[in-house]
């Protein structure tokens, strides 16, 4: 009897590699939403993702990560809580130091933010990438190692550098539209399993042909 599909609720999908964790069964914060099979790789403390890799997350902005994303070691998301005032002579947040300075806490509350940070499906993050607050990263994107992502990334775009710039797109505009319409990440698990080789190494035409419903 052949084994069934992979288990999206397994914390460690590779039991002999504890450095790899699925994020959906790991995260507890109501401000973080992760899709099935998105994983994080860290040789030291992979289960500390929420505290070590999502920084300054004091809310209410959310971090949304889609399905089937691959997050390499050192990937970090900076949230809006990292913001400081920039309209006066000093950017230092004096009130958080306490004492009588705390009376001026209103000076650091309600700072403008960029909203939720949203990552699409099937996004690959290279080693030590950093995503700044409020960035939206499209489906199928690739973020090169060491990149600092300060602006939105288009669907199937490849970006790199500090600040990250668009290097190229993986497909032309027509094929990107077809890939988004196929949305293989939403296929029923059995259908996805049956056509995995096409998803991983086939052409866009073959993927469209394999879709469970005609496009």
FENVENLIN-V954314 format. One record per backbone hydrogen bond with DSSP energy under -1.0 kcal/mol. NH is the residue of the N-H (numbers start at 1). CO is the residue of the C=O. E is the energy in kcal/mol with one decimal. If there is no record, write none. Layout:
nh: <NH/NH>
co: <CO/CO>
e: <E/E>
This chain:
nh: <10/17/20/21/22/23/27/32/33/35/38/39/40/41/42/48/49/52/53/55/58/63/64/65/66/66/68/70/71/72/75/76/77/78/79/81/82/83/94/96/97/98/101/102/103/104/105/107/108/117/118/119/120/122/124/125/126/128/129/130/131/132/135/137/138/140/141/142/143/144/146/147/148/149/153/156/157/158/159/160/164/165/167/168/170/176/177/178/179/180/181/182/183/186/187/192/193/194/195/196/199/200/201/202/207/208/209/210>
co: <7/14/17/40/11/38/23/29/63/65/35/69/21/71/19/45/46/48/49/77/56/31/117/33/119/120/36/123/39/125/72/129/53/131/55/56/79/80/92/93/94/95/98/99/100/101/102/104/105/62/135/64/137/67/141/70/143/73/126/147/76/149/132/118/153/121/138/157/124/159/127/144/161/130/136/139/154/168/142/165/148/160/158/158/156/172/173/174/175/176/177/178/179/183/184/188/189/190/191/193/195/196/197/198/203/204/205/206>
e: <-1.2/-3.2/-2.1/-2.4/-2.3/-2.6/-2.6/-1.5/-2.7/-1.8/-1.2/-2.4/-2.5/-2.0/-2.6/-1.7/-1.0/-2.9/-2.1/-2.5/-1.5/-2.7/-2.9/-3.1/-1.0/-1.1/-2.0/-2.4/-2.5/-1.7/-1.7/-2.4/-3.0/-2.9/-2.3/-1.2/-2.0/-2.1/-1.7/-1.6/-2.1/-1.6/-1.1/-1.5/-1.4/-2.0/-1.6/-2.2/-2.0/-2.6/-1.9/-3.3/-2.3/-2.8/-2.2/-3.4/-2.7/-2.9/-1.0/-2.8/-2.7/-2.6/-1.3/-2.9/-2.1/-2.7/-1.2/-2.5/-3.1/-2.8/-2.3/-1.7/-2.1/-3.4/-2.4/-3.2/-1.9/-2.9/-2.3/-1.8/-2.9/-2.5/-3.4/-1.2/-3.4/-2.5/-1.9/-1.7/-2.7/-2.4/-1.8/-2.3/-2.3/-2.3/-1.8/-2.7/-2.7/-2.0/-1.5/-1.2/-2.1/-2.4/-2.4/-2.0/-2.1/-2.6/-2.3/-1.7>
